[in-house]
Amino acid sequence: MPREIITLQVGQCGNQIGGEFWKQLCLEHGIQPDGLLREMPPASPASSPSSSSPAATGLSPDNFLDDRKDVFFYQSDDEHYIPRALLIDLEPRVVNKLTHQGPYRSLFNEENIFIAQDGGGAGNNWASGFRQGEQHHEQVLDMIDRESDNSDSLEGFVLCHSIAGGTGSGMGSYLLEALNDHFPKKLVQTYSVFPNWDQDTSDVVVQPYNSVLTLKRLTLNADAVVVLDNTALNRIAVDRLKIQNPTVDQLNSLVATIMAASTTTLRYPGYMNNDLIGLLASLIPTPRCHFLMTGYTPLTIADYYQNPIPTADGSVSPMSYQPTSKSSSVRKTTVLDVMRRLCQPDNIMVSADTRKPSSCYISMLNIIQGNDVEPTQIHKALQRMRERQTVRFIPWGPASIQVALARKSPFVSSTNKVSGFMLANHTSMAELFDRLLNQYDKIRRRNAFLDNYRREPMFQENLDEFDSARETVQCLVDEYRACERVDYVDYDYDSSATGGGNPIEVGTQ
């Protein structure tokens, strides 16, 4: 029985990365932009029959594809596949682009699109997004209820959003709280885009305020947060993929690759990690330490963003591209090579230093994709990594490296035999949150840019919510730092909550 997952795309960033995610899923499952299935591609004669290949199982290629489309799609009466997705925004531009332009415009269910009637957006103000989330509470929850009733065995929700803007952070925060109240037993996982920390490149001056307020909800109301760091994504595009000025579409293509890879074992099931709870349970030792970093190798950007041929309406899609041989550097890939590269900072999509002497991995899951990978190769790779002590783990628990084998989609051709995805819980996350708190303190100390927040109901009487959010994030930093010590099992949450962090002196305005 499939364990269905409903995706909520909130705000401009959430809908942009969500749109790329569905393109990638359609490609991998052979679903055309109109929702109909493609014909099964012929089996490659060059591949040797492995234990899971059609030749070894006696199945013909036509009936071999064993995937779970039902986890993320459902089939309509006319046999079109429709994403289990809600497109939510307070201004219409991005959602209209997804649903009225390009080849995928008829993919989504029109009843699952919510755009605020005034269409004014949240103006990069977390409090405005949160207030408008409350205003449209019934309409959005009715849409979520309808989708959940359409599922046989709903496992949880995935939220795509940014933490720095207004709608994704504010309305996304409200939806996190609402999902916790409305569906207390369902998992909530988020793909949260963290902003550029460089003041020269950041385009939202109040992003520290919005980020801290959102992080409080991500800490208290989400079960797992996959951190997508814009700073690291830009670095990878420039340094690894040699793109001088990466576009938003190119960065979103990287994000879509990560999101699709993280759900591979749910969509192409094997013996382990077949559902979301199985995927996340071993990665998260305590409730608050649930912020996960990702890595992927070999890194490529989809061909249609390397050498695009726009369609008549100017959009770029997988159905309208001219393949180019320069889209990736082809090299011999082995399981050991992939697993070793996944631990290298160059391939990790968070701008935190994982090589610090004090930092360590709490847990790690590697998903190895390849149709001809044998379990013995994985055992040898793990043994070699242990011998060389490639990865440093927490001193108070076992070295938790899990490896899951996943098949590659027959609809997507790849120049590499083996690719790998890493989902890891690492104590260097504290560095990311610390950097955010430093930026927050700089502007909060002067009470800068607070007028727009004071106009909203939550902040009309006082600014206590800012202090509460900062304290929650500081406790999170303290706990991740405590994970590096042997005595973490005796960690006192209460003393951290009361004494965490240095209080800042706030000026008067």
C-alpha positions in Angstrom: 0.0 0.0 0.0 1.4 3.4 -1.0 2.0 5.9 1.8 0.9 9.1 0.1 2.6 12.4 0.7 1.0 15.8 0.0 3.3 18.7 -1.1 2.6 22.3 -0.1 4.3 24.9 -2.2 4.2 28.2 -0.4 5.4 31.6 -1.7 7.4 32.6 -4.7 10.5 30.4 -3.9 8.4 27.4 -2.8 6.4 27.4 -6.0 9.6 27.8 -8.2 11.4 24.9 -6.6 8.2 22.9 -6.5 7.6 23.4 -10.2 11.1 22.1 -11.0 10.5 19.2 -8.6 7.4 18.1 -10.5 9.2 18.3 -13.8 11.9 16.0 -12.5 9.4 13.5 -11.1 7.5 13.5 -14.4 10.7 12.7 -16.2 11.7 9.9 -13.9 8.2 8.2 -14.0 7.7 8.7 -17.7 4.8 11.1 -17.2 4.3 13.5 -20.1 3.6 17.2 -19.4 -0.1 16.7 -20.0 -0.2 13.9 -17.3 -0.3 10.9 -19.6 2.2 8.1 -19.5 5.0 7.6 -22.0 5.7 4.2 -23.5 8.3 2.2 -21.7 11.8 2.7 -23.2 13.5 -0.4 -24.6 15.9 -2.2 -22.3 19.6 -1.2 -23.0 21.4 -4.2 -24.5 24.7 -2.9 -23.1 23.7 -3.4 -19.4 24.6 -6.7 -17.9 21.7 -8.6 -16.2 21.7 -8.0 -12.5 19.5 -9.6 -9.9 16.9 -6.9 -10.4 17.0 -6.6 -14.2 14.3 -7.9 -16.6 16.7 -10.6 -17.9 17.3 -12.0 -14.4 13.7 -11.9 -13.3 12.2 -13.2 -16.5 10.0 -10.2 -17.0 9.7 -8.3 -20.2 10.7 -4.6 -20.2 7.0 -3.7 -20.8 5.8 -4.9 -17.4 9.1 -4.4 -15.4 8.7 -0.9 -14.3 7.9 -1.3 -10.6 7.5 2.2 -9.2 5.1 3.9 -6.8 3.7 6.9 -8.7 0.8 6.9 -6.2 3.1 8.4 -3.4 3.2 11.8 -5.1 0.6 11.5 -7.9 -3.0 10.2 -8.2 -4.8 9.2 -11.4 -7.9 11.0 -12.6 -10.9 9.4 -14.3 -9.4 10.0 -17.7 -6.1 8.4 -16.7 -4.1 11.6 -16.4 -1.6 11.7 -13.5 -2.1 14.7 -11.2 0.4 15.8 -8.5 -0.7 15.7 -4.9 0.3 19.3 -4.6 -1.2 22.6 -3.3 0.1 25.8 -4.9 -0.2 28.6 -2.4 0.8 32.2 -2.8 -0.4 35.7 -1.8 0.5 37.1 -5.2 -0.3 35.5 -8.6 2.9 35.9 -10.7 4.7 32.6 -10.1 1.7 30.4 -9.7 0.2 31.8 -13.0 3.5 31.1 -14.7 3.3 27.5 -13.6 -0.4 27.0 -14.5 -0.8 29.1 -17.6 2.5 29.0 -19.4 4.9 26.3 -20.5 4.2 22.6 -21.3 3.3 21.7 -17.7 0.5 24.2 -17.4 -2.3 21.5 -17.5 -0.5 19.1 -15.0 -1.8 20.5 -11.7 -5.3 20.3 -10.3 -6.9 23.8 -10.6 -8.9 23.2 -7.3 -5.6 23.0 -5.5 -4.4 26.5 -6.4 -4.8 29.3 -3.8 -4.0 32.9 -4.6 -5.1 35.7 -2.3 -7.9 37.8 -3.9 -6.1 41.1 -3.4 -2.9 39.6 -4.8 -0.7 42.1 -2.9 1.7 39.6 -1.4 3.3 39.9 2.0 5.9 42.5 1.1 8.8 40.5 2.6 7.1 40.8 6.0 6.8 37.6 8.1 4.1 39.1 10.3 2.0 40.1 7.2 2.4 36.5 5.8 1.4 35.0 9.1 -1.7 37.3 9.5 -2.9 36.5 6.0 -2.4 32.8 6.7 -4.8 33.2 9.6 -7.3 35.1 7.4 -7.3 32.3 4.7 -7.1 29.5 7.3 -10.4 27.8 6.4 -10.0 28.0 2.6 -6.5 26.5 2.6 -7.3 23.8 5.2 -10.4 22.8 3.2 -8.0 22.1 0.2 -5.6 20.1 2.4 -8.6 18.1 3.9 -9.8 17.3 0.4 -6.4 16.1 -0.7 -6.0 14.0 2.5 -9.4 12.4 2.1 -8.3 11.5 -1.4 -5.5 9.4 0.0 -5.7 5.8 1.2 -2.9 5.9 3.7 -1.6 9.4 4.1 1.9 9.5 5.7 2.6 13.2 5.9 3.2 16.5 4.3 6.2 18.1 2.5 6.4 21.9 2.6 8.6 23.8 0.1 9.3 27.4 1.1 11.9 30.1 1.7 12.6 31.3 5.3 13.7 34.9 4.3 10.8 36.4 2.5 7.2 37.1 3.5 4.8 34.5 2.2 7.0 31.4 2.4 8.3 32.3 5.9 5.1 33.9 7.4 2.3 31.9 5.8 4.6 28.8 5.8 5.0 29.2 9.6 1.3 29.5 10.1 0.7 26.4 8.0 3.3 24.4 10.0 1.4 25.3 13.2 -2.0 24.5 11.6 -0.8 21.1 10.3 0.5 20.2 13.8 -2.9 21.0 15.3 -5.0 19.5 12.4 -2.9 16.4 11.7 -1.0 15.7 14.9 0.0 12.1 13.9 1.2 12.9 10.4 4.8 13.7 9.6 5.8 17.1 8.4 9.0 17.5 6.4 10.2 20.8 4.9 12.5 21.8 2.1 13.6 25.2 3.4 15.7 27.5 1.3 18.1 29.6 3.5 19.1 33.0 2.1 22.5 34.3 1.0 24.3 35.5 4.1 26.5 38.0 2.3 25.1 41.4 2.8 26.2 42.5 -0.7 24.1 39.8 -2.4 21.0 39.6 -0.1 18.0 41.3 -1.5 15.8 41.4 1.6 17.1 43.8 4.3 14.8 42.2 7.0 15.7 38.6 6.2 17.3 38.1 9.7 14.0 38.9 11.3 12.0 36.7 9.0 14.5 33.8 9.2 14.6 33.8 13.1 10.8 33.9 13.3 10.5 31.0 10.8 13.3 29.0 12.4 11.3 28.9 15.7 8.4 27.2 13.9 10.7 24.9 12.0 12.3 23.9 15.3 9.0 23.3 17.2 6.5 22.3 14.5 8.4 20.3 11.8 9.6 16.7 12.1 12.5 17.1 9.6 14.0 20.1 7.8 16.1 19.6 4.7 18.3 22.7 4.6 18.9 24.2 1.1 21.4 26.9 1.5 21.5 29.5 -1.3 25.1 30.4 -0.5 26.3 26.9 -0.9 24.2 26.3 -4.1 25.8 29.4 -5.7 29.3 28.2 -4.7 28.6 24.7 -6.2 27.3 26.2 -9.5 30.3 28.5 -9.9 33.1 26.2 -8.6 31.9 22.7 -9.5 29.8 23.3 -12.6 31.8 26.2 -13.9 28.8 28.5 -14.4 29.9 32.1 -14.1 26.6 33.7 -13.3 24.1 30.9 -12.3 20.4 31.8 -13.1 17.5 31.1 -10.8 16.4 28.3 -13.1 19.8 26.6 -12.9 19.9 26.8 -9.1 16.3 25.5 -8.9 17.4 22.6 -11.2 20.0 21.7 -8.6 17.4 21.8 -5.8 15.0 19.6 -7.9 17.7 17.0 -8.3 18.2 17.0 -4.5 14.5 16.8 -3.8 13.9 14.0 -6.3 17.0 12.0 -5.1 15.8 12.2 -1.4 12.5 10.6 -2.4 14.0 7.9 -4.6 13.5 5.0 -2.1 9.9 6.1 -1.6 9.1 6.0 -5.3 11.3 3.0 -6.3 10.9 0.8 -3.2 13.4 -1.7 -2.1 13.9 -3.6 1.2 14.6 -0.5 3.4 13.5 3.1 3.7 10.3 2.5 1.8 8.4 5.2 3.7 9.1 8.6 5.1 9.2 7.5 8.8 11.8 4.8 7.9 13.8 7.3 6.0 13.9 9.9 8.9 13.8 7.8 12.0 17.5 6.9 12.2 18.6 10.4 11.2 17.0 12.3 14.1 18.1 11.2 17.6 16.3 13.9 19.5 13.2 16.0 18.5 14.9 19.3 18.0 18.1 18.2 16.2 16.2 17.5 12.9 17.9 19.9 10.5 19.5 17.8 7.7 22.2 18.7 5.2 22.4 17.2 1.7 25.1 16.2 -0.8 25.0 14.9 -4.3 27.5 13.5 -6.7 28.2 13.5 -9.7 26.8 17.0 -9.9 25.1 18.0 -13.2 22.5 20.5 -14.3 19.8 19.4 -16.6 20.7 19.6 -20.3 17.8 21.9 -21.0 19.3 24.6 -18.8 22.8 24.2 -20.4 21.7 24.7 -24.0 18.1 25.8 -23.9 15.7 26.1 -26.9 12.8 28.1 -25.5 9.2 27.2 -26.5 6.9 29.7 -28.2 5.9 31.3 -24.8 9.6 31.7 -23.8 9.7 28.9 -21.2 12.3 26.1 -21.1 11.3 22.5 -20.5 12.6 18.9 -20.9 10.5 18.5 -24.0 12.3 21.3 -25.8 16.0 21.0 -25.5 19.0 20.2 -27.6 21.3 17.7 -25.7 24.8 18.9 -25.2 27.8 16.8 -24.4 29.2 19.4 -22.0 26.4 19.0 -19.4 28.6 16.9 -17.1 32.1 15.6 -16.8 32.0 11.9 -17.4 34.3 9.8 -15.3 34.4 6.3 -14.0 32.2 6.1 -10.9 32.4 3.4 -8.2 30.5 3.0 -5.0 33.6 3.9 -2.9 34.3 6.9 -5.0 30.7 8.2 -4.7 30.5 7.6 -1.0 33.8 9.3 -0.3 32.9 12.3 -2.5 29.5 12.7 -0.6 31.5 13.5 2.6 33.6 16.2 0.9 32.6 19.8 1.7 32.6 20.7 -2.0 29.6 18.5 -2.6 27.6 19.5 0.6 24.8 22.0 0.0 25.2 23.9 3.3 27.7 26.6 3.9 29.1 25.2 7.1 32.5 23.8 7.8 32.2 20.0 8.3 35.9 19.6 8.7 36.2 21.5 12.0 38.0 19.4 14.6 35.1 19.6 17.0 32.3 19.0 14.6 31.0 15.6 13.9 28.2 13.6 12.2 25.2 12.6 14.3 23.9 10.3 11.6 24.1 9.8 7.8 22.1 8.1 5.1 23.6 7.5 1.7 21.2 6.6 -1.2 23.3 4.9 -4.0 21.6 4.9 -7.4 22.7 2.4 -10.0 21.1 -0.6 -11.7 24.2 -2.7 -11.5 25.4 -2.0 -7.9 25.9 -5.1 -5.8 25.7 -5.1 -1.9 29.2 -6.5 -1.7 30.5 -3.2 -3.2 28.8 -1.2 -0.5 30.2 -3.4 2.3 33.7 -3.0 0.9 33.2 0.8 0.6 32.0 1.0 4.2 34.9 -1.1 5.5 37.4 1.1 3.6 35.8 4.3 5.0 36.0 2.9 8.6 39.6 1.8 8.1 40.6 5.3 7.0 38.4 7.0 9.5 37.1 9.3 6.7 34.1 10.5 8.7 34.0 11.6 12.4 30.9 10.6 14.4 29.4 11.7 17.8 31.3 10.3 20.8 28.1 9.3 22.7 26.6 6.9 20.2 27.4 4.4 17.4 28.7 5.5 14.0 25.4 5.6 12.2 26.0 5.2 8.4 23.1 3.8 6.6 23.2 2.9 2.9 20.2 2.4 0.8 20.3 1.0 -2.8 17.9 2.6 -5.3 17.2 1.9 -8.9 17.6 4.5 -11.6 14.7 5.5 -13.7 14.6 3.8 -17.1 13.2 7.1 -18.6 16.2 9.2 -17.7 19.5 8.5 -19.4 22.7 9.2 -17.4 26.3 9.2 -18.4 27.3 7.9 -15.0 26.7 4.3 -13.8 26.6 5.2 -10.2 25.3 8.4 -8.5 24.9 9.1 -4.8 22.8 11.3 -2.5 23.6 12.0 1.1 21.2 13.1 3.9 23.1 13.8 7.1 22.6 15.3 10.5 25.8 17.2 11.4 26.7 19.4 14.4 28.1 22.1 12.1 24.5 23.2 11.5 25.1 25.3 14.6 27.5 27.5 12.6 24.7 28.3 10.1 22.2 29.3 12.9 24.9 31.3 14.7 25.6 33.3 11.6 21.9 34.1 11.4 21.7 35.1 15.0 24.7 37.5 14.6 23.0 39.2 11.7 19.7 39.4 13.6 21.4 40.9 16.7 23.0 43.7 14.5 19.7 45.1 13.4 17.6 44.2 16.4 20.0 46.0 18.8 19.0 49.2 17.0 15.4 48.3 16.5 15.9 48.9 12.8 13.2 48.2 10.2 10.5 47.3 12.8 7.8 49.8 11.7 6.1 47.4 9.2 6.1 44.6 11.9 4.5 46.9 14.5 1.6 47.5 12.1 0.6 43.8 12.4 -1.6 42.4 15.2 1.1 40.1 16.6 3.6 43.0 17.2 1.2 45.9 18.0 1.5 45.6 21.8 5.1 44.4 22.2 8.0 42.6 20.4 8.2 39.6 22.7 7.8 37.2 19.8 11.2 38.3 18.5 12.8 37.5 21.8 11.0 34.2 22.1 12.1 33.2 18.6 15.7 34.2 19.2 15.8 32.2 22.4 14.5 29.1 20.6 17.1 29.4 17.9 19.8 29.9 20.5 18.7 26.8 22.4 19.0 24.9 19.1 22.6 26.2 18.6 23.4 25.1 22.2 22.0 21.7 21.7 23.9 21.0 18.4 27.1 22.2 20.2 26.3 19.9 23.1 26.0 16.9 20.6 29.7 17.2 20.1 30.4 16.3 23.8 30.5 12.9 25.5 28.0 14.0 28.2 25.2 14.9 25.7 23.0 12.1 27.0 22.8 14.1 30.3 22.0 17.4 28.5 19.6 19.6 30.5 17.0 21.2 28.2 15.6 23.4 31.0 18.9 25.1 31.8 19.6 25.7 28.1 16.2 27.3 27.7 16.7 29.7 30.6 20.3 30.4 30.1 21.0 29.9 26.4 22.8 32.7 24.6 23.8 36.1 25.6 20.9 38.6 25.9 21.2 41.6 23.6 20.7 45.1 24.7 17.9 46.6 22.7 17.8 50.3 22.1 14.8 52.5 22.3 13.2 54.1 19.2 
